[in-house]
Amino acid sequence: GINAEYMGTLSECLFFFRHAGCPSQASTLMATAKEVTCAVAVGSRCLAKYEGGGWYEATLASIENGVAEVNWTDYDEVSHVSVNDVTPVESMDIPEDKVALLKHRVLLDRLAADTLTMLKLEDAAPTLMVAGSRARMDRLRSKVTDVLATYGEETIHIPQDKMGLVVGYQGMQKANIQRDTGVLIEIPPKEQLREDVILIGTEEARQKAKSVVEQLLDKAAKGHRILDVPLEKIPLIIGAGGATIKRIEQQSRAKLDVSRETNALTVRGSEEAVQRAADMVQDILEGRRLPVSPTSNEPAARPNPAPAATVRPPMQPSAVEADPNSYAARVKKEFSGPVPTKMVTKAPGPAAAPAENETEAFPTPDASKAPLPSKRGARKQ
């Protein structure tokens, strides 16, 4: 309620008193400014922030030097808080036929978030308590009037085991439906085991959200089937170490859950995957073997052809070997004599000259060229 001209004059007075050596006058003027900026009248209801940080209902008793004395409504206690931690509270009358709509916590939370206010619906009387600045409370009054005129609620039945389809992972599916349709969805707590979901919004928004939820349930019904399997056939479906059921899941792309108590086999997945898994289970029950390759609509991959054999050309002599006068050619010619065809055994004695047509396989060593024995060998002899 303070205009800019007054605040400018107040700032000039504070600057003058502080620099003129009058701290007492500056403190008095500061306390007066805080008392003026407090929007709560003495003796009226308000919300005050407690030491722990929470906001609680109270009655403003007095204001002195920027400190407010409050009496807590729910507690027989008096506290002193800063005037900045006190906000006014006003009541807003609600028509009796619209009180049930505002009892949904999800709607109150949305109104409070959109207007940055704090709301509480009184149980004794059809009254909505509003806390916040004057501008925010005016914006809330306009919002509440529009909501009460156009909003309604509708209850739809969803089985408990299908509730997760509407909520989604970490509530993402619920948030997407609310964003796309403009409706508010109230999900019952899981421990209550209720199967009713409340849609809050305009008629158009509720019908749009209802259509989206029905599509989710229909899609889940097509991708969900329960097969009755005889109890004695359950081990055939599971297989040794779960090998058979894993093979069914890999080839059908479906998820199988076996219940040994109710001999029920639950199959989940896409409509095509569920049908493939059901056919494979039926084949096992009738004694037919499963296909070796996984069933797929995609064409089979063509086998890779065997690599062609590599034919190496014959080795050609090098230019050095081709020259008959080269060193390599002469060495090759010297060591490429005729191969011995007959082994000749020589008697001990002097070496005889080889026959005309005989070739000595192993030449007899010359005794005169034998190496002398070493000293170590002579000492041993």
Secondary structure, DSSP 8 states (H G I E B T S, - for coil): ---HHHHHHHHHHHHHHHHTT-HHHHHHHHHHHHHHH--S-TTSEEEEE-TTS-EEEEEEEEEETTEEEEEESSSS-EEEEEGGGEEEEEEEE--GGGHHHHT-HHHHHHHHHHHT-EEEE-SSSSEEEEES-HHHHHHHHHHHHHHHHH-EEEEEE--GGGHHHHH-GGGHHHHHHHHHH--EEE---GGGT--EEEEEE-HHHHHHHHHHHHHHHHHHHHTEEEEE--GGGHHHHH-GGGHHHHHHHHHH--EEEEETTTTEEEEES-HHHHHHHHHHHHHHHTT----SS---SS--------------------HHHH-TTSHHHHHHHHT------S-----SSS-----SS---SS----GGG-----HHHHHH-
